[in-house]
Amino acid sequence: MTGTPDDTGLTHRGLAASGAGRILLIACGALAREILALRDRHGWDHLDLTCLPAILHNHPEKITDAVRDAVEAHRDDYARICVVYADCGTGGRLQTACDALGVEMVPGPHCYAFYEGLDRFAQYDEPTSFYLTDFLVRQFDAFVWKPLGLDRHPQLREMYFGNYETLVYQAQTDDPALTALAEAHATRLGLRFERRFTGYGDLETRMARWAGGH
């Protein structure tokens, strides 16, 4: 069974008839494009992907149960399951669940940290920075602007973003069109703009370990 990445819904990619030697990645939908790009680049054909809705990041209290249900649903079909989430606002509950399920997840507080690299991100002290990834640049209206009600009540911008100073765009790809769009989002929010080319950061490192059986 094959499919295409869905920014908001559940997707399966390359589900094998037999789980012998295959690894399933259960991931946030916001990472689908990047995971598939890395898999294809490195020829990790034994990695399959299923994505949970990216919009769960607006409801982090639901992430742990959704991941647990997905692991249980696919456990018998795969030699190994890995969870491509960091803590993502679950307050440690996701890590506790993954430990109990015997599956590994991505370390760190959120995807911004593992894209930057955990060690490097820890060196920054940026409480006034608002982060966007390639996914969030593309899906800014659906995941930021509209959920916050700014499409209906733009006066709320100051309440939500008044304490921020800079929009930091963590670019996974070198795409001038995405950079221009990210800068436009910064302008809409009244923030300074900074672009950092992070590439795939620790996501690539972690996937390489899993693909190699570590």
C-alpha positions, 0 to 999 in steps of 0.5 A, a space after each residue: 500500500 502506498 500513499 502521499 504525505 498528508 499534512 493533517 491526516 494519517 498516511 501509510 507509506 510502503 506497508 509491507 506484507 511481511 514485517 520481517 526486518 522492516 521498521 515502522 516510523 510513527 511520526 508527526 505529519 509535519 515531518 512526513 515530507 522530510 522523512 520521505 526525502 531522507 529515506 529516498 536519499 539514503 535508500 532506506 527502503 526497509 523503513 515504512 512510515 505512518 503519520 499522525 495528524 500534524 494538528 495534534 501539535 495544537 493539542 499536545 495532550 492528545 499526542 501520547 494516546 494517539 502514539 500509543 494507539 498507533 504502536 499497538 495497532 502496528 506492533 505485530 506487523 513490524 520487527 521494530 517501531 520507532 516514534 518520530 516525535 520529541 516531547 512536543 509539549 507532552 510534559 514527559 508523558 510521551 517518553 513514559 509511554 514509549 518506555 512502557 511500550 518498548 519503543 524509541 523516540 527522538 530525544 529533545 523538547 521539540 522539532 525545532 531543537 532536533 532540526 537545529 541540533 540539540 547541542 547547538 539549540 541548547 546554546 541559544 537563549 531565545 525566549 523572544 524568538 518564534 520558530 517556523 520550519 519548512 512545513 510551518 511556512 507552507 502551512 502557516 495559515 492552517 496551523 498558526 494564523 487561523 487557529 489563533 483566530 487572527 484571520 477573524 480578529 487581527 487585533 489579537 496579534 499583539 496579545 499572542 506575539 507582543 513578547 516576541 521579537 524575531 521570527 526564526 525560519 529554520 530551513 530544511 531546504 534551500 528554497 528561495 520561494 519558501 524563504 520569501 514566504 517565511 519573511 512575509 509571515 514575519 512581516 504579518 506578525 510584526 517581527 524581525 526575520 532571521 533565516 537559518 539553514 539547518 537541513 535535517 539536523 538530528 532527524 537525519 542522524 536518528 533515522 540513520 541509527 534506526 536504519 542501521 539497526 542501532 
